Amino acid sequence: MAPRIQPVEEGRVSPEVKEYFRVAEERGAPNATLLRILARNPVSLRIFYDAWNDAFYGGRIEHLLKEIVRVRMAELRGCHY
């Protein structure tokens, strides 16, 4: 099995990154573990996080499409969402 990338510990990141974690936890998305892994490279985290917010919370994607994506993702993971 390939080694897994470990998420960073919250105590080792900037206040800005901690705020990304807090908002993601509050919203339930994007996945907090993904953000903690991306936080190993704060520039990558900011690019991803800004794009995510713009797409999902900036009104660029209609709510119906977001729900379809959520259901499909659940199906792919074997979840009976």
C-alpha positions in Angstrom: 0.0 0.0 0.0 1.3 3.4 -0.9 2.1 5.8 2.0 -0.7 8.2 2.8 -0.2 11.9 3.2 -0.8 13.0 6.7 -3.0 16.0 7.4 -1.3 18.9 9.2 -2.0 19.6 12.8 -4.1 22.7 13.4 -1.5 24.1 15.7 1.0 24.3 12.9 -0.9 26.6 10.5 -1.6 30.3 10.2 -4.7 32.0 11.5 -6.0 32.3 7.9 -5.8 28.6 7.3 -7.4 27.9 10.7 -10.3 30.1 9.5 -10.6 27.9 6.4 -10.8 24.9 8.6 -13.4 26.5 10.8 -15.7 27.5 8.0 -15.4 24.1 6.3 -16.3 22.4 9.5 -19.3 24.7 10.0 -20.5 24.2 6.4 -19.6 20.5 6.3 -17.8 21.1 3.0 -15.2 20.9 1.6 -14.0 17.9 3.4 -11.9 19.0 6.4 -9.3 16.2 6.0 -8.7 17.3 2.4 -8.1 20.9 3.6 -5.7 19.7 6.3 -3.7 17.8 3.6 -3.7 20.7 1.2 -2.5 22.9 4.1 0.9 21.3 3.7 1.2 23.8 0.8 -0.8 26.9 1.8 -0.7 28.3 -1.7 -2.4 25.2 -3.0 -4.9 25.3 -0.2 -5.8 29.0 -1.0 -6.3 28.3 -4.7 -8.5 25.3 -4.1 -10.5 26.9 -1.3 -11.1 30.1 -3.2 -12.2 28.1 -6.3 -14.5 26.0 -4.1 -16.1 29.0 -2.5 -16.5 30.8 -5.8 -18.1 27.7 -7.4 -20.3 26.5 -4.6 -21.1 29.5 -2.6 -20.7 32.3 -5.1 -23.8 31.3 -7.1 -21.9 29.9 -10.1 -23.4 26.4 -9.7 -27.2 26.0 -9.3 -28.4 24.3 -6.2 -30.1 21.4 -8.1 -26.8 20.5 -9.8 -25.0 20.5 -6.5 -27.6 18.1 -5.1 -27.2 15.8 -8.2 -23.4 15.8 -7.7 -23.8 15.0 -4.0 -26.2 12.0 -4.7 -23.8 10.7 -7.5 -20.8 11.0 -5.2 -22.7 9.1 -2.5 -23.6 6.4 -5.0 -20.0 6.0 -6.1 -19.0 5.4 -2.5 -21.7 2.9 -1.9 -23.7 5.2 0.4 -27.5 5.1 0.3 -27.7 8.8 0.7 
